[in-house]
Amino acid sequence: MDRWLNSLEETARQALAVPLFRYLSQGARDGTTASEAHAAWAEFRLLPHVLRDVTEIDTRTTVLGTELTCPVAVAPTTLQRAVHPDGELAMARATAATGSLVVVSSNAGTPFADIGATGADWWLQVYLSADRTLSEPLLASAVAAGAKALVLTVDTPVVGTKYDGAGPTVWETTDPAILRVNAEPDLSEAPGAEKATDLGPHDIGWLAETTGLPVVVKGVLRPDDARRCVQAGAAGIWVSNHGGRQLDRSVSTAAALAPVAEAVGSEAEVYVDGGVRSGLDVVTALSLGARAVFLGRLPLYALVGGESAVQRMLTDLQDELVDALRLSGCRHLGDTRGLAVRGPLTGL
Ligand SMILES: Cc1cc2nc3c(=O)[nH]c(=O)nc-3n(C[C@H](O)[C@H](O)[C@H](O)COP(=O)(O)O)c2cc1C
């Protein structure tokens, strides 16, 4: 039996133009963090329970009050309409069909109103501009289109350097009409439109007040930063290194997760992304303190096959999670606490 999920990356490599696939897959600088992300989850081993009734497995959870059938959702990524003409719409419909949730990039190529009209549960990811007021129109249109939360990405004061080698870059080959269509009016040339390099905890409160929505902080790796976010009113802490696309050599999210979750306790929800590719990765992340995991590249690779392929990807992952939970003696997600132990060959 072959694992269909394993074929998605290669299928995308063959289907997409070289600059586009390179952009989706690459990491910053030497690509060290990007290449370690998945293997870091397999640094853990699982200590399963036995003699427990695992006839019925319940994978349901909530994120900021929104019900999910399974604790797996879609992270924000750009260029979805370059991968497939239906882009964000296909992603939103697939998550709606599977009872998941999608986080929409502020660079999305689909109007927020169209995403909202799919009926999907969605959050908006934002980068704030140096002049915060220039972000307000985008925030207002997301609120109007039914975004349920804001995800403030804090690991990108500047865009991490990536090496493209020979040939054109993705930006030279992509139609600008499928980027940032929600920036209305287009203020990108206005003074102060560049990404803020002075983000602070106060921006969390500002975002919450401006929109009336809960704020999740994405890109946290340190427990002390997580505490600062919680004290500033963050509703969620999202452990992420941006898929290894920002600071190369930053630690894996698998290693960062447990200390952050411990520092946050029950004061906010904790999520994680980075290299999650299987049900075993998900069960490990849950065990280490994540309430839900997010997927970046996997749904992008699946999107090559449109909405149905994204739907199948989410369903397959859910099936793998059920299998991992059953074999671990866990009926509910909360039963996974203490399941993951460190070190492949060290035992206890
Ligand atoms: C092509 C691509 C585009 C991305 N665009 C954004 C973005 O616009 N905003 C953001 O916060 N994160 C962005 N990310 C980071 C993802 O949200 C996520 O943190 C990361 O991809 C998770 O790692 P994974 O790809 O191994 O699942 C992007 C990632 C990729 C691969």
The ligand as a Gaussian input file, in Angstrom:
#p B3LYP/6-31G(d) Opt

LIG

0 1
 C        4.632000      29.432000       0.117000
 C        4.394000      29.870000       1.524000
 C        3.801000      31.100000       1.773000
 C        3.580000      31.538000       3.078000
 N        2.932000      32.721000       3.293000
 C        2.675000      33.122000       4.564000
 C        1.954000      34.319000       4.815000
 O        1.533000      35.029000       3.895000
 N        1.761000      34.677000       6.107000
 C        2.221000      33.909000       7.157000
 O        2.019000      34.270000       8.326000
 N        2.864000      32.750000       6.945000
 C        3.096000      32.337000       5.676000
 N        3.742000      31.143000       5.464000
 C        4.123000      30.292000       6.624000
 C        3.002000      29.296000       6.950000
 O        1.873000      29.944000       7.467000
 C        3.452000      28.256000       7.989000
 O        3.958000      28.929000       9.128000
 C        4.495000      27.253000       7.498000
 O        4.354000      27.006000       6.112000
 C        4.338000      25.946000       8.280000
 O        5.290000      24.990000       7.900000
 P        4.965000      23.797000       6.862000
 O        4.958000      24.414000       5.507000
 O        6.107000      22.860000       7.063000
 O        3.641000      23.174000       7.232000
 C        3.979000      30.702000       4.160000
 C        4.573000      29.465000       3.904000
 C        4.772000      29.033000       2.607000
 C        5.387000      27.674000       2.377000

